[in-house]
């Protein structure tokens, strides 16, 4: 039950606090309300990740400022709002239903350069640490299903649209001429 973040900041919606000599993730209610809002906009109101970011930025809801990466992007002249990656990360994280995992990656030393990098471990090697949930399991599952549906739909979209794309076929083999220039 001891949380070890490995130098990373705690997930958005939580604070890392020492309780009885052990580190634990404690819900940060202000941030948790924003997490609930993000899930509500995605699951119940049908917003896209892009429009959620636009909504949060327009309503002056502060973006996550934990960790070095986020703090480096605080230059107000750049007008950096909520990123799609941050929102997608929140929507796909199991921590919000009370499941935080330790040992998701392992360090590997490059044989030539000697530099270390972290590579993913199989999920069977992860260690589950239960934390207080911010959203219910049903909302999380609906969010994941919508994400999978969007991923499948995106895969069916064509990268380029041609004037007669899909309307012509090869006279010799009968193959559709979709996407052929």
Protein Blocks (a to p, Z undefined) as FASTA:
>chain_A
ZZcehhpacdehiacddeehiacddddfklmmmmmmmmmmmmmnopafklmmmmmmmnop
acdfehjklmmmmcfklopacdfklmmmmmmpmklnopacehkbccdddfklopacdddd
dfklpccdddddfbdfklmmmmmmmmmmmmmmmmmpcfbdcfkgokaccfklopafehiZ
Z
